[in-house]
Amino acid sequence: MRRTRGLRTSLCLLLAVATAGFTAPPQAEPEAQRHSLQLDPAVLVSVAQVWAVIGSDDNPVWPGWNAAETPVLVYFPGEQELLFNHPDPPEGFVPPGDLVPLARAPLERAWVRNGVTHFPSDGQNTRTEINGVSTLVLADTLSNRRSWIRGLLGAPGTPAERGERLTLARLSGDPYSQMAMVAHEAFHVFQHARAPHKAVPETALLTYPTLSVDNNVGVALEGQALARALNAGSPAEAVRAAREAIALRHWRRRQLTPDQIAYEDGTEFTEGLAKFAEYRLTSALEGRTPIPEMRWVRGFQGFDGMAAVRAALIQDLLDTTDGTRVVNNDAHGAAPVRFRLYSSGMAMAATLDRLEAPGWRDRILQDGTTLTGLLAEHLGVFDEAGVLAPVLATEEAARQRARAEQLAETGEQANAALLASIFTAAPDGPSWRLVLDYSALGPEVEPGFGYTPFGTTAIAPDRIIYRQVLISGELAGAGRFRQQRATPLLHDRTARTVTFRIEGAAPTLTGPMATPRALDGLALPGVDFAFRYGRVETEGGVVTVRLLKAPGGSGGAGTGP
């Protein structure tokens, strides 16, 4: 990524200001004494504030969920991480002495590890297993900001225009969003414990019709109907709006495959319900007296205006379903599809809540149930065609169709340009193309990739581009690779090749590379590369590694798409 001097200076100043003034207090452990607190105390305060709501048997966000025993990890990659509430901390964690400035649940039992972190990359707010225990993970404020700034550097516009977005609010973060994130990720720990088999594979997203006009029109109108259900002034009005949403959903899903429908339902369960936990948190916090430490959190203004936070979540529903909000600087790939399911799942759950559907919280945790099915069941049989026809005849439907048609046109152009960037060197510096050809390994061998579902684009059902993060891949029994710099990577399942560009001049290879040989000692610049056997061809800035079955062995079994 190209970085401007002004943005680089801003980031350095941001890091310097955020860590200035912290001195190492007296510590009980020698390992902890050599380090000051490198993490933002505001994150810890937010955890404690949310735990005051969800860390008891009478949790108003989701009755039956008590987060009191949930472990929490807060980290800045490669620098420091704090582990709280964990029954068996891994090796390397030591008591922090006086390092942690807050003794509230769940922060009373704490351990620190310096220099090595569970996650090496920024912005990992998630659930993970630590020593076999399901754990809530939160990235430090500056880790999240650094991830955002990296995205900003690649956003459209001039450096000056992007620099104008470096406002105080953007750089410091929003305390209400931080508390929402705590609740969201903590709910994932609860979900995983109660319904571990309901997660859906992200592979279905790889072939989702992201540019389908009818589907995108239906999603936008469906989002508007769900927003009306949540804002309705009466139960009858909410029912009418909910019926519109269900009729629109059934109509647009006629063109989706069963796997694509299952992906929508599964992501609405995992991410949509976690987003619903955020929505419910706004009501649980309304009018509550905050813990005293919240007064030191930048931007916090109390809990008397939570209706505005709730309204913002509903606005997010509208903006993500109609494409107004662009995710990861990508209006045409899979990121907007996945992200809008957070909000639509939230709205489906909140509508079930609004309509007082009996037992829906217990039933949604059972295998085979979906938010779509529960809402349709609660609404009962109705004339869907009669509800649908007038909605599709409105001026708003025509406006959304024109918008979706334009998105499809610009999306085809953007995808063609993205594909071309892999095969053609950019004018701003030398680069070369690496091609991994695994066609000789046999039809049973397919690479498995490490990637983010927010960074995939389907050029065709058998041609998928991965980007946004460092992509890794493995061919079981044949070898593996990992990018050293995040550049778009094309997987062509028909040609059975993996292709991406690497910055710098093409390597000069010596020796009998064109004949089959062991590849154990082969090193290529810009990529971590470890394959067993094959031959290497170079021509015109293209290095092709043709992977072969090793003599007396096989290429192994596949691990994924």
N, C-alpha and C positions, 0 to 999 in steps of 0.2 A: 504494500500500500504506500502511496505517496503521502508524505506528511509535510505540512507547511511549518515554517519556523514558529509562527504565532501559536498554532495549535500545540506544537511540541512544548513550547514554553509554558502555555497554560496548563498542560498536564503536569509538567514538572513542578510548577508552583502549587498546583492542587495537591500533589503528593507531599510536598514540603510543608504546606500549611496544615494539612490534616495530621501530620505526625509531630509537628513542632510542639514543644512544651511538655511532652511526656518524659518523665525521668523514672528510672527504675526504682521502685520502692523496695524496702527491705524484704527479702524473700526467705522462705523456710527451706527451700531446696537449692542446691548449688546450680543446677541446670536452669532454673527459673531466674536466678539472681542475675544472670548475664544478659537478660533481655527485659526491655520495658514492654508495656502493653502496646502491641502494634495494631490492634483491632479497634473499631469504632465502638465506644461504650453505648452509643445510641441504639445499636443493634441489640445489645444485651438488655437494655431497658425495654425495648419493644417486645422482646421475648417474654420478659417478666410481666409486662402489662397484659399481653394476650393470655399468658398462663393464668392470670387472675380470673379469666373468663372460662377457658376451656379445661383447666386443670383440676376439675372436681366432678363429682357424680351428677351434679345438677347443671351440667353444661348446657346453656340455652342455645348454642349454635347447632348442636346435634344431640338430642337426648340419647343417652346410652354411650356416648363417647367421652371418656375421661383421659385426658392427655397427661395426667400427673406423672406417669412412669416413662414417658417418651424421652429418649436421649436427644440431645441437640449438639451439633457441631457447627462452629462459626470459624471461618478461615479466610486468610489472604494467601493466595497460592505461592508456595515456596518460601513463605516467611514465618507464619505463625497460625496455629489453630487451637481453639479452646473446645474441649469436650465436656459436656455437662450431663449429669443424670444417667450416666452409662454404668451398667452393672459390671462390666469387665473391660476396662480401657486397654487398647493394644499396647505393645511394647513401644517405648519411646515417650509416652505421656507421663508427666510427673505432676505432683501437686503444685499449684501455682503460688502458694504462699499468699501474699497480699495483692497479687496481680489483678484479681477480679474485683472491681469496685462495688459490686452489688451482691448482697446476700438475700436473694428472694428466689422462690421456686420459679423455674427448675435449676437455678444457678448455684445452689448451696454446695452441691458436690461437683467439683470442677477439677480438670486436668489440663495441662498445657503441653504442646509440642512445638518446638522451634526449628525452622530450617527445612523441614519436610512436612508436606501436607497431603492429605488423602486425595485431593484433587489438584492436579498441576495447572489447571486452566481457570480463567476468570468466570464469574457469574453462574456458578453451579448451585442453583437453589433447587433442591430436590430431596428425594428420599433415597437412602442407600443402606447397604449392610456394612456395619463396622463391627468386626469380631463376631459376625453372625447375628448381630442385633439390629433390627430396623431402626434407622436413625434419621432425624430431620437435619438437613444440611442447609446452611445459610451462608452465602458469600458476604464478605465484608462490604461496607458501603463503597469504598474506593475500588474494590474488585468489580462490583457492578458498574460503577461509573467508568472504569477503564474499558470494560467491555462495550459500554454505550459509546464512548468516544471513538473506539476503533470502528464501530459501525458508522458513526458520524463522518469519519474521514473518508469512507467509501460512499457516502450519500451524494445524491445529485446536488449541483450548485457549485458556485465558486468557493474558494477557501474563506473569503470574507463572509459570504452568506452562511456557510456552515459555522463560522466562528460566532456569528450573532446568536446562535442557539446555545452557546455556552453561558447561560444565565445562572444566577445564583440558585434558583429553584431546580434547574436541570442538574447542576453539579452536586448540590447537597442532597438531593432526593426528597421524597415526600414521606413524612412519618406515618401517615395513614396507609400509604401503599406498602410501607415496610411491615406494619402490623398485619395487613391483609396477606402479605407473602408468608409471614409466620403461620397464620392460620391455614393457608392454602397447603403449604408443604407438610404441616403437622397432620392435616387431614389425610394426606397420602399415606402416612404411617398407619393410621387407623384403617383406611381402605385396604391396605395390603394385608393387614392382620385379619380382617373380617371377610374379604372377598379376593383372595390372592389369584384366583383363576379367571377373573373377569377382564384383565388387561388384554388388549388386542395388539397384534404385531403391527409395527409401523410399515411393513412392506406393502400393505394395501394402499397406502397413501402414494406410493411410487407411480401408480397407474390411474390415480383419481383424475376425472375430467375437469381439471382446474379452469379451463377456458370455455366450458359448455355454457352456451347462452341460456337455455331453458333452466338449467340447474342454478345458475347464478341469479337469474331473475327470481326463481322460487325461493332461494335462500334469503334474498333481500326483503321480499314481501313477507316471508315467514318471520324474519327478525322484527319487522314493524308490527306484525300481529302479536307477537310475544310481548313486545314493549307495551302495547295497548292493554294486554291482559294484566300486566304488572301495575300499570298506572290507572286501571279502571276504577271508576267511582262506585261501582256496585258489583255484586256477584254475577248478576245476569250479564252485565257488560263484559266481565272477565270471561265468562263462558263463551260468549259470541266470538271474542277475539281468539280464544284458545281453539275453537273449532276452525276458524280461518287458518290458524297455524298448522293444525293437523291435516286439513284438506290440502294445503299447499305442500306440506312435506310428503304426503302420499303421492301427489301429482308429480313432483319433481323426481322422486325416487324411482319412478317407473323406468327411467333410463340408466339407473345405477346397477352395478352388479351386486350380488349378495355380499361379496367381500367388501365392497365399498360402503354398502349400507351398514354392515357390521362394524366397519371402521368408524363411521360417524357415531353409531350408538355406543361403541366401546370408549371412544375418546370423550364423548359427553359424560359417560359414567366416571372415568378417571379424572379428567381435567374439569369437566363441567360441574361435577359435584364439589370438587375442591374450590372452584370459583363460587359456587353457592355458599360454601363455608365463609368466604369473604363477605358475601351479601348478607348473610345472617349475622356476621360479626358486627356489621354497622348498626343493626337493631340492638344487639346485646350491649354495645358500648354507649348507646344513646343515653345521655344524661348521667352517665356513670362518673363517679369521682376518680380521677386518674391517680395512679401511684405517684408519690411525691417526685420521684426522679424524672418523670415525664416533662416537668417544667424546664429541664435543661436540654430537651431534644429540639433541634432547630426546626422551626415551622409548625410546632404543635400548638394548637389553639383550643384544646379541650374537646369534650365530647357532646357539646350541645348542638352541633350542626351536622350530625351524621346523615341527615336526610340528603344533604348535598352530595356526600360521598356515594350514597346509594343511587342517586340520580345519575352520577357519573358512570356507575357500572351499567346502568340501562343505556346511557348514551354510547358506551363502548359496544354494547350489543348492536345498536344501529350502525355504528361506524365500521365494525368488523364484518357484519353480514352484507352491507352494501358496497364494500370495497373502499370506503373513504379512508380508513386507516390502513396504511401500508406497513407491513411487517418485514423487518430485516432488509429494507430497501428493495423489496421484491414484490411487485404487485401481481406477478403472473405465475409464480411457482407454487409449491406446496405450503409455504409458510402461512399465507392468508387463510387457506383452507383449514389447517390445523388450529390456528389461533381462533377462528370464528366459532369453532366447536366448544371452546372454553365458555364463551358467552352464551351460545344457544343452549348448552347443557345447563348452565346456571339458570337461564330463564325458564327452561322446562321444569326444573326442580322447584323454582320459586312459584311457578304457576300451580303446580301440584299442591304446594304449601298454601297458596292463596285460596285455592278451591277446596282446601281441607280434605284432600283425598285420603281416606283412612288407611293407615299402615304402610304408606308408600315408602317411608324411610327403611323399614325392615325388609320390605319386599325387594327394593332395588339392590340390596346386598346379596340377594339370592341369584344363583346361576340361571341364565335364560331370561331374565327380566331386563327391560330397557325403559328409559324415561319416555320414549315415544309410545311404547306399548302401554305403560301405566296411565299416561295422560289420555290416550285414545280410549282405553277401557273405562276410565272415570267419566269421560264425556258421553259415552254410550254411542249407539248407532244414530247417525243423522245423515241428512242429504248432502253428502260431500260435494257432489256435482253442482247442486244448487247454491252452495256456499262459495264454491270456487269460481264459477262463471263471472259473477259481477266483480270479483276482485281482479281477475285477469283482464277485465274490460276497462279498468280505470286508467286515468291519465298517469297515475303513479306507476302502474305496471308498464305502460308504454315508455315512460322515462327510464325505468330500470332496464327495459329491454335495449333501448338505445345505448345505455351505459355499458351493458354486458356485451353488446356487439362491438363497441369500440375497444373494450378490454380484450376481446378475442383477437381483434385485428392487431392491436399493439403488442399483444402477447406473442403472436406468431412472429412478429418482427424481432422482438426482444430475444426470443428463444433462438432464432436463426443467428442473431449477432453473438449470443452466448456460445453457441456451438462453434461458430467461426473463430472465436477467440482461442479455442483450444487448438485449432489446426493452423492458425496464422499468427505469426509473431507480431506483437504490438510494436508500434514505432518508437516507444519511449525507452527501449533498452533491449539488449540481446536476450534471447531465450531459446530453448530447444524443446523438442517434443519427445516424451518417453512413451513407448507403446509396449505394454505387456500382453503378449499373445499366448493364450492358454488353450488354443484350439486343439493342440495335439495331446492334451491330457485326458481326453475322453469326455463323452457327453455327461457323465455323472458328476463332473467336477465343476463347481461354480464358486466364485469368490464370495466371501462374507466381508462386509464393510463395517467399519466404525465411522459413524456419521451422525449429523443432527437431522431429525425429520423436518426442521425448519429450513433446511438448505438443500432441498431436492427439486429438480425440474424434469418432467417427463417430456422428452423431445418426441418420442414414440413409445409404444408399450415395451419395446425391447431396447430402448436407448434412454438411459437415465443419467442426468448430470447431478453430481454431488458437489456441494461447495459450502461456504461460510466458515468451516472449521478445517483443521488438519484431518485429512482423510487417511485412514489406514485400511489395509485389506489383507486377507489371508486366503490362500488356497491350501486346504488341508493336505499335508503330505508333500506339498511342492514348495512352499515358502510363504513369505509375507513381505509387506512394504509399509512405509508410513511417510507421508509428505513432511517436509521440513518447513514448507510455507504453504499456506492455504491458497490453492488455485483451483478453478473448476476442473473436475475429473469426470470423464465420460466412460460409462460402462455400456458396451455394446454386446448384448447377449447373443445376437445373431452372428456377428463376426467373432465373438468370444475374445474381446480385447478390452483392456483398460488403458485409457489415454489421458495424459495431462501434460501441461507445460511446466518447465523449470527455468527459473531465471538464470542468466549467465550464458557464457559461451558453451556450445556443445562439447562434451568431453572427447578427448583424443584417446582412443583405446588401442592398446598394443597387444600383440600376440595373436594366436590362431582363434580369434573370437567367432568366426563364421562356421566353425565346425563344432559339433556337440561336445560339451565339456562340463565339468563340475563348476558351478557358479559360486562356490563357497567364498572365494576370495575377491569376487567382483564388487567394486565400490563405485558408486555413481554420485556425483555432486548433487546436492539438493534433495536427496531422498535416502531414507534408511531402507536398506535393500538386503534381503536374505533369501535367496532361492537356491534350490539344490542343483538343478541340471538344466541345460538348454544351450542355445547359441545366440550370439549377439550380432546384429547387423546395424551398420551406421550409413546414413545417406542423407546429405543435404539438411543437416540440423535435426534429423530424426534418428533416435536410437530405439531399435526394436529388439526386445528380448523375447525370443521364442522359447517358451517353457516346454520341456520335454520330459517324458517319463524317464527316471533314472534307470540305468541298466540293472536288471534284477529287482526293480521296485515298481511302484505305481504312483500316480499323481495324487492319490488319496480321494477322500469323499468330500462332497461339497458342504458348505456351511451356510449358504444363504443366497439371496438374489444379487 
